[in-house]
Structures are given as structure tokens and as C-alpha cells.
Amino acid sequence: MIEIDDPADPRLDDFRDLSTADRRPDRPGGRGLVIAEGVVVVERLLASPYPVRALLGVRRRVEALGDLPAPAYVTSAEVMAEVVGFHLNRGVLAAADRAPRPDLADLAASSRRLAVLEGVGDHENLGSLFRNAAALGIDGVVLGPGCSDPLYRRSVRVSMGHVLRVPFATMPDLAGGLELLRDNGFTVAALTPRATAVGLADAGLRGRRVAVVLGSEGPGLTEGAIEAADVAVRIPMAGGVDSLNVATAAAIAFYAIT
């Protein structure tokens, strides 16, 4: 642990101005760093394959983490707030480089249950979805066109660090990617609220190799994504409710297939 009392110390640059969008290290155009907040999330980062660069926090929070693989800069809450740009109740941050991620073929070969996302751009929904995937036995997440970066700071925080343990791959070509999954023995199930879709409990997905396709928060899946699936499935709902939040719908679907 290294004591620091100067907020301008260049050793703290990985954590600087986290509230200023165009200067943040975890934003496009930044250095692509992974930022973890709070003892629980930092512990998950430390246990992940992401190479930790440094930690910053108040002494009590840093000491709670035990032995550390990287420099831990210890400072006051006031200095920490000046560095990051806001008061951090969680008291500790960690910064890491990104780890290599699997390509789609490798992820498909090693998985039985996948979540495939199209146009999920809300970082909080994305983080919640990864947390649900970790809790409910989903082997990996596939990011199709229009998805946000799951390693964005807010997504990491909302996932409670589980985005760091659930493997993910990208699928720039949705139709081609779904065909690859089908070639690997997956049944591709598109989740949609349309009335003509099969009820989730009646689709016979439990115990099979399944890829659940989920769409964006507003319009849902595109017509092309639904047509490329083997089956369209829906969650039966009470009258007057047209849809669920995508992370909530995903949790129900994940439970149904596992």
C-alpha cells in the first residue's frame, strides 16, 4: 500500500475524471480500462482474468481486500473524490486492462446455454442481464449489433462484477452468427411479446442446447432476428402489460431453460 495525498499525482491517472465522459478511461476513445467499484466488485475483478493495474481507496476498504497483486494507493475520501470527480461511497476502486475474449465459435463449442443480444444499449440493463446470466447458469453472452460495451463502468457496477466472470463474444452479423450456433447444435429461441409466439413453458427448451435471443429495450427484436430463429417464444403476461424490462425478461427465460 502506498500513501498518496496529492490528487494531481500522475500515478492516479487511471482513476481520474470518471464523471467526465470525454476523459474517462473506460469510454470509447479512452484507454479501454476496466473500472471496478466497491469491495465486492473489486474482489471479483481480482479473481478474474483481467490484469489489475492499480487500486485506489481509503485504508479501511483497501485493507479489507487482503493481499493484492498490484499497487494500492491509499488516500483520504476527499482526495479520492477530487481525483475521480465525485464522492465514492464504496471507498475503493480498481483499474484493470482488458483480457482476451473468446470468439463466437469457441464460445459456442464450450457452452450449452447462451444469451444472444440485439441492440441492448442501456448499460444498466446490460449489467443486470450479466448478473442474471451468472446467477441462472447461462454459459456465455453474445453481443449482436447495436449492443453497448459490457465493460463500461456502470455495467460492471450494476452486474456486481459478474460481467467479469461470464464470458462474452461479439456477433456483428446476426443471421450468420445464429446459423453458426445452429450448426453447433443450438436451438435458437427468439423472445418476443407477439401473441403468435409459443409460450415459454410450452416450447420444450429445458435441457436442450439453447440460445435465447433478446432485443432492445424499446422496439425489441428486429423482424430479421425473429425470422432467423428456430422458434419465437413469449412470456405470458396479464392484460394491459405489453412487455417487460429486458433484464427481467431474460431472467425468466434463463430460469425456464435451465
SEFIKOL-94232 format. One line per field, with one value per residue (C-alpha): residue in one letter; x, y, z; residue number from 1. Coordinates in nm, 2 decimals. Each point is the difference from the previous one (the first is absolute). Layout:
! residues N
aa <- [A;...]
X <- [X;...]
Y <- [Y;...]
Z <- [Z;...]
i <- [NUM;...]
//
This chain:
! residues 258
aa <- [M;I;E;I;D;D;P;A;D;P;R;L;D;D;F;R;D;L;S;T;A;D;R;R;P;D;R;P;G;G;R;G;L;V;I;A;E;G;V;V;V;V;E;R;L;L;A;S;P;Y;P;V;R;A;L;L;G;V;R;R;R;V;E;A;L;G;D;L;P;A;P;A;Y;V;T;S;A;E;V;M;A;E;V;V;G;F;H;L;N;R;G;V;L;A;A;A;D;R;A;P;R;P;D;L;A;D;L;A;A;S;S;R;R;L;A;V;L;E;G;V;G;D;H;E;N;L;G;S;L;F;R;N;A;A;A;L;G;I;D;G;V;V;L;G;P;G;C;S;D;P;L;Y;R;R;S;V;R;V;S;M;G;H;V;L;R;V;P;F;A;T;M;P;D;L;A;G;G;L;E;L;L;R;D;N;G;F;T;V;A;A;L;T;P;R;A;T;A;V;G;L;A;D;A;G;L;R;G;R;R;V;A;V;V;L;G;S;E;G;P;G;L;T;E;G;A;I;E;A;A;D;V;A;V;R;I;P;M;A;G;G;V;D;S;L;N;V;A;T;A;A;A;I;A;F;Y;A;I;T]
X <- [0.00;0.13;-0.12;-0.09;-0.13;0.04;-0.30;0.22;0.24;0.03;-0.01;-0.37;-0.07;-0.19;-0.27;-0.01;-0.32;-0.23;-0.30;0.13;-0.11;0.26;0.29;-0.11;0.24;-0.29;-0.16;0.05;0.30;0.14;0.24;-0.26;0.07;-0.24;-0.10;-0.14;-0.17;-0.04;0.15;-0.23;0.05;0.37;0.03;-0.16;0.23;0.30;-0.13;-0.06;0.24;0.02;0.35;-0.03;0.21;-0.06;-0.25;-0.11;-0.19;-0.02;0.21;-0.29;-0.14;0.34;0.10;-0.32;0.13;0.30;0.31;0.00;0.17;0.04;0.08;-0.27;-0.01;-0.14;-0.14;-0.28;-0.36;0.05;0.30;-0.17;-0.30;0.22;0.17;-0.30;-0.23;-0.27;-0.03;0.02;-0.19;0.15;0.34;0.22;0.06;0.21;0.12;0.09;0.09;-0.23;0.04;-0.02;-0.35;-0.11;-0.12;-0.36;0.10;0.20;-0.27;-0.26;0.21;0.04;-0.36;-0.34;-0.20;0.06;-0.16;0.01;-0.07;-0.10;0.00;0.03;0.15;-0.10;0.31;-0.21;-0.21;0.31;0.16;-0.32;-0.02;0.35;-0.08;-0.31;0.21;0.25;-0.27;-0.21;0.27;0.04;0.34;0.06;-0.14;0.02;-0.01;-0.18;-0.03;-0.08;0.11;0.20;0.33;-0.06;0.33;-0.12;0.03;-0.38;-0.06;0.28;-0.15;-0.36;0.11;0.17;0.31;-0.15;0.06;0.37;-0.08;-0.26;0.18;-0.13;0.06;-0.11;-0.23;0.02;-0.21;-0.31;-0.14;0.34;0.07;-0.33;0.07;0.34;-0.18;-0.25;0.29;0.14;-0.33;-0.17;-0.38;-0.03;-0.30;-0.10;-0.17;-0.29;-0.33;-0.19;-0.31;0.08;0.32;0.00;-0.03;0.35;-0.11;-0.15;0.30;0.19;0.33;0.10;0.29;0.09;0.29;-0.17;0.09;-0.26;-0.01;-0.11;-0.06;0.04;-0.20;-0.23;-0.09;0.12;0.14;0.01;-0.21;0.32;0.11;-0.34;0.00;0.35;-0.10;-0.13;-0.28;-0.16;-0.09;-0.18;-0.06;-0.37;-0.11;-0.31;-0.21;0.10;0.37;0.18;0.35;0.26;0.34;0.25;0.21;-0.32;-0.12;0.35;-0.01;-0.33;0.12;0.33;-0.19;-0.23;0.28;0.21]
Y <- [0.00;0.34;0.32;0.29;0.34;0.19;-0.03;0.11;-0.30;-0.16;-0.35;0.06;0.08;-0.33;0.12;0.37;0.18;-0.30;0.24;0.18;-0.20;0.10;-0.06;-0.33;-0.30;-0.24;0.20;-0.04;0.21;-0.06;-0.27;-0.27;-0.07;-0.21;0.19;-0.18;0.18;-0.13;-0.29;-0.27;0.10;0.06;-0.35;-0.15;0.20;-0.13;-0.36;0.05;-0.03;0.38;0.13;0.24;0.32;0.18;0.07;0.33;0.02;0.10;-0.22;-0.19;-0.12;-0.09;-0.20;-0.20;-0.14;-0.18;-0.08;0.20;-0.07;0.37;0.34;0.12;0.37;0.10;0.35;0.19;0.00;0.37;-0.05;-0.30;0.21;0.27;-0.26;-0.19;0.30;-0.11;-0.14;-0.37;-0.17;-0.34;0.13;-0.20;-0.03;-0.23;0.04;-0.29;-0.06;-0.20;-0.37;-0.19;-0.12;-0.31;0.02;-0.12;-0.34;-0.08;0.13;-0.21;-0.31;0.02;0.10;-0.15;0.31;0.34;0.34;0.19;0.37;0.23;0.38;-0.01;0.35;0.09;-0.07;-0.07;-0.25;-0.16;-0.03;-0.14;-0.25;-0.13;-0.03;-0.20;-0.22;-0.08;-0.08;-0.22;-0.22;0.17;-0.09;0.31;0.31;0.09;0.37;0.06;0.33;0.31;-0.12;0.21;-0.09;-0.23;0.12;0.36;0.10;0.02;-0.35;-0.15;0.16;-0.10;-0.36;-0.01;-0.10;-0.31;0.15;-0.09;-0.37;-0.07;-0.04;0.21;0.01;0.23;-0.08;0.28;-0.20;-0.12;-0.23;-0.16;-0.03;-0.17;-0.24;-0.08;-0.07;-0.23;-0.19;-0.05;-0.17;0.30;0.06;0.37;0.15;0.36;0.16;0.23;0.12;-0.07;-0.20;-0.26;-0.11;-0.33;0.03;-0.04;-0.29;-0.18;0.03;-0.31;0.18;-0.12;-0.24;0.08;0.20;0.34;0.35;0.26;0.31;0.32;0.34;0.37;0.17;0.19;-0.18;-0.34;-0.24;0.09;-0.20;-0.15;-0.13;-0.17;-0.15;-0.13;-0.19;-0.36;0.10;0.32;-0.02;0.23;0.05;0.00;0.32;0.15;0.22;0.36;-0.07;-0.01;-0.09;-0.04;0.16;-0.19;-0.11;-0.12;-0.19;-0.15;-0.13;-0.17;-0.16;-0.11;-0.17;-0.17;-0.16;-0.11]
Z <- [0.00;-0.10;0.18;-0.23;0.10;-0.33;-0.23;-0.30;0.05;-0.35;0.15;0.05;-0.37;-0.05;0.24;-0.11;-0.10;-0.01;-0.02;-0.31;-0.30;-0.25;0.25;0.15;-0.04;-0.05;-0.28;-0.38;-0.08;0.35;0.09;0.02;0.37;0.22;0.31;0.30;0.29;0.36;0.20;-0.15;-0.36;0.04;0.16;-0.31;-0.22;0.20;-0.06;-0.37;-0.30;-0.04;0.09;0.29;-0.05;0.33;0.28;0.17;0.32;0.36;0.23;0.16;-0.33;-0.15;0.31;-0.03;-0.33;0.15;-0.22;-0.32;-0.34;-0.09;0.17;0.23;0.04;0.34;0.05;0.17;-0.12;-0.09;-0.22;-0.16;-0.09;-0.15;-0.22;-0.12;-0.02;0.25;0.35;-0.01;0.28;-0.07;0.10;-0.24;-0.38;-0.21;-0.36;-0.23;-0.36;-0.22;-0.03;-0.33;-0.06;-0.19;-0.36;-0.07;-0.13;0.32;0.23;-0.19;0.02;0.38;0.09;0.04;0.08;-0.16;0.01;-0.34;0.02;-0.28;0.06;0.38;0.05;0.35;0.23;0.31;-0.18;-0.14;0.34;0.15;-0.28;0.06;0.37;-0.08;-0.24;0.27;0.25;-0.22;-0.17;-0.34;-0.15;-0.20;-0.15;-0.37;-0.09;-0.33;-0.20;0.20;0.34;0.25;0.15;0.30;0.16;0.02;0.37;0.07;-0.15;0.21;0.31;-0.06;-0.09;0.35;-0.19;-0.17;-0.34;0.09;0.04;-0.28;-0.33;-0.29;-0.37;-0.28;-0.30;-0.26;-0.24;0.18;-0.26;-0.07;0.37;0.08;-0.28;0.16;0.33;-0.18;-0.16;0.35;0.11;0.15;-0.02;-0.06;0.19;-0.06;0.30;-0.11;0.14;-0.32;0.05;-0.26;0.18;0.20;0.38;0.15;0.22;-0.30;-0.23;0.13;0.05;0.34;-0.02;-0.36;-0.14;-0.03;-0.10;0.11;-0.21;0.18;-0.16;0.09;0.28;-0.23;-0.33;0.10;-0.26;-0.36;-0.25;-0.14;0.34;0.06;-0.35;0.05;0.32;0.01;0.23;0.13;0.37;0.23;0.37;0.07;0.18;0.15;-0.22;-0.04;0.03;-0.34;0.10;0.28;0.05;-0.20;0.30;0.18;-0.30;-0.04;0.36;-0.06;-0.33;0.16;0.28;-0.24;-0.21;0.30]
i <- [1;2;3;4;5;6;7;8;9;10;11;12;13;14;15;16;17;18;19;20;21;22;23;24;25;26;27;28;29;30;31;32;33;34;35;36;37;38;39;40;41;42;43;44;45;46;47;48;49;50;51;52;53;54;55;56;57;58;59;60;61;62;63;64;65;66;67;68;69;70;71;72;73;74;75;76;77;78;79;80;81;82;83;84;85;86;87;88;89;90;91;92;93;94;95;96;97;98;99;100;101;102;103;104;105;106;107;108;109;110;111;112;113;114;115;116;117;118;119;120;121;122;123;124;125;126;127;128;129;130;131;132;133;134;135;136;137;138;139;140;141;142;143;144;145;146;147;148;149;150;151;152;153;154;155;156;157;158;159;160;161;162;163;164;165;166;167;168;169;170;171;172;173;174;175;176;177;178;179;180;181;182;183;184;185;186;187;188;189;190;191;192;193;194;195;196;197;198;199;200;201;202;203;204;205;206;207;208;209;210;211;212;213;214;215;216;217;218;219;220;221;222;223;224;225;226;227;228;229;230;231;232;233;234;235;236;237;238;239;240;241;242;243;244;245;246;247;248;249;250;251;252;253;254;255;256;257;258]
//
